[in-house]
Amino acid sequence: MMRYYSRSTGSTYITGVHAVIPSDAVPITDEVFLTVFSRPWANKILSHDERGIPVLIERPIKPLTAEELCAGIDRAADMARQTAAGDPLRALEYNKAFADAVAFKADGYPAANVPETVSAWAVAGRTPEQAAVEIIAKAMAFDSQLLAIRTIRLKAKESVRTLIAENEAAAAEMTAQVAINNLRGLVSETSPRED
């Protein structure tokens, strides 16, 4: 029994086992068969040499597209926003508390008219005025963080698209990775809002 390999089908054949063997099939040794077909092909793909003998070659590295790189930046920005905000439903509570605190401040902090969202934070020795000031400061810091996330995301995506259009795939990948690292670093320095 002889073993053959066909480059047109990418398969092996054995005389006496296979009734039809393609015309481009070439004989291969058991050593070639074991090397190419019996081991995992991690990062390798099947090819053949000039004689049609099967060989494993390194998988070509395909550069990521602008869409793939931008999607990675968007995922990192989504995670950064989620980390910064915590529970998305709590954002409604924060927005209400902020609006109430701003209105309370604009009215001159009247002791007889403290909004519930502000008085809920006026604990542990905080006055309603201090609570309102803290709520406003936290909301402004959060808005600043969201703006930083947006700015990093949009600038990086535009740079990536420009670099890909200029056939600078390696620079585009580096730009995307730097943006992703910056987004991760931006939120790793702070915890989600806790008021």
Sequence and secondary structure as in RCSB ss.txt:
>XXXX:A:sequence
MMRYYSRSTGSTYITGVHAVIPSDAVPITDEVFLTVFSRPWANKILSHDERGIPVLIERPIKPLTAEELCAGIDR
AADMARQTAAGDPLRALEYNKAFADAVAFKADGYPAANVPETVSAWAVAGRTPEQAAVEIIAKAMAFDSQLLAIR
TIRLKAKESVRTLIAENEAAAAEMTAQVAINNLRGLVSETSPRED
>XXXX:A:secstr
  EEEETTTTEEEETTT S   TT EEE HHHHHHHHSS  TTEEEEE TTS EEEEE       HHHHHHHHHH
HHHHHHHHHH STTHHHHHHHHHHHHHHHHHTT  TT   HHHHTT  TT  HHHHHHHHHHHHHHHHHHHHHHH
HHHHHHHHHHHHHHHTT HHHHHHHHHHHHHHHHHHHHTS     
